[in-house]
Amino acid sequence: MTLVQAQLPESEYRLLRQRASARGEPMKEIVRQAIHAYLRDEAVDPADPIFHAFPLGASGRKGHDAARKHDELLYGPARHR
């Protein structure tokens, strides 16, 4: 692992310390989890059909409603939830 240092406002440091104490984990583990969650949320799947599906259709032309049906056109018919 690589050591990373950061400066935090005192209020954030206190919240971090309290969260770590409440969970019974070291502060560095809480920071690692936060970074992991942030990076995971930012991940992009290059295989996602959105990157390979254009053009979907000519919106505005009679019989074409790509704007309304974009999810269905990209990912297939909706399944029952």
LUMDO-706538 format. One record per residue (C-alpha): residue in three letters; y, x, z negated. Coordinates in nm, 4 decimals. Layout:
<sites>
   res          v          u          w
   ALA          Y          X          Z
...
</sites>
This chain:
<sites>
   res          v          u          w
   MET     0.0000     0.0000     0.0000
   THR     0.3604     0.0977     0.0485
   LEU     0.6103     0.0893    -0.2359
   VAL     0.9162    -0.1278    -0.1691
   GLN     1.2192    -0.1439    -0.3948
   ALA     1.4787    -0.4203    -0.3933
   GLN     1.7806    -0.5190    -0.5934
   LEU     1.7980    -0.8763    -0.7197
   PRO     2.0732    -1.0711    -0.8869
   GLU     2.0034    -1.0985    -1.2599
   SER     1.9442    -1.4742    -1.2310
   GLU     1.6725    -1.4277    -0.9662
   TYR     1.5133    -1.1500    -1.1681
   ARG     1.4934    -1.3781    -1.4731
   LEU     1.3366    -1.6576    -1.2667
   LEU     1.0861    -1.4139    -1.1187
   ARG     0.9973    -1.2810    -1.4628
   GLN     0.9562    -1.6365    -1.5976
   ARG     0.7355    -1.7410    -1.3039
   ALA     0.5155    -1.4340    -1.3462
   SER     0.4837    -1.4950    -1.7180
   ALA     0.3977    -1.8628    -1.6687
   ARG     0.1240    -1.7704    -1.4213
   GLY    -0.0015    -1.4747    -1.6217
   GLU     0.0468    -1.2453    -1.3214
   PRO     0.2519    -0.9300    -1.2716
   MET     0.5912    -0.9753    -1.1048
   LYS     0.4800    -0.7586    -0.8134
   GLU     0.2015    -1.0081    -0.7363
   ILE     0.4492    -1.2985    -0.7307
   VAL     0.6722    -1.0990    -0.4942
   ARG     0.3740    -1.0172    -0.2668
   GLN     0.2755    -1.3854    -0.2575
   ALA     0.6319    -1.4889    -0.1704
   ILE     0.6536    -1.2337     0.1103
   HIS     0.3134    -1.3387     0.2430
   ALA     0.4146    -1.7081     0.2442
   TYR     0.7418    -1.6264     0.4205
   LEU     0.5740    -1.4184     0.6890
   ARG     0.2903    -1.6669     0.7369
   ASP     0.5426    -1.9472     0.7980
   GLU     0.7155    -1.7324     1.0574
   ALA     0.3952    -1.6501     1.2480
   VAL     0.3729    -1.7605     1.6106
   ASP     0.0450    -1.8308     1.7875
   PRO     0.0805    -1.6902     2.1408
   ALA    -0.2111    -1.9105     2.2518
   ASP    -0.0188    -2.2283     2.1648
   PRO    -0.0039    -2.4484     2.4771
   ILE     0.3730    -2.4818     2.4377
   PHE     0.4099    -2.1329     2.5851
   HIS     0.1995    -2.2000     2.8943
   ALA     0.2463    -2.5663     2.9850
   PHE     0.5723    -2.5849     3.1749
   PRO     0.6743    -2.7760     3.3704
   LEU     0.5291    -3.0808     3.1939
   GLY     0.6822    -3.3382     3.4214
   ALA     1.0066    -3.4561     3.5662
   SER     1.1709    -3.6502     3.2870
   GLY     1.4058    -3.9147     3.4108
   ARG     1.1987    -3.9946     3.7166
   LYS     1.0249    -4.3296     3.7251
   GLY     0.6795    -4.3063     3.5653
   HIS     0.7504    -3.9739     3.3945
   ASP     0.8174    -3.9628     3.0227
   ALA     0.7504    -3.6032     2.9249
   ALA     1.0256    -3.6176     2.6640
   ARG     0.8463    -3.8936     2.4749
   LYS     0.4899    -3.7766     2.5346
   HIS     0.5323    -3.4012     2.4975
   ASP     0.2832    -3.3707     2.2090
   GLU     0.0181    -3.5644     2.3998
   LEU     0.0824    -3.3658     2.7170
   LEU     0.0574    -3.0339     2.5326
   TYR    -0.2187    -3.1009     2.2804
   GLY    -0.4088    -3.4018     2.4171
   PRO    -0.4307    -3.7605     2.2938
   ALA    -0.3558    -3.8195     1.9266
   ARG    -0.6585    -3.8611     1.7042
   HIS    -0.6786    -4.1304     1.4400
   ARG    -0.5401    -4.0036     1.1129
</sites>
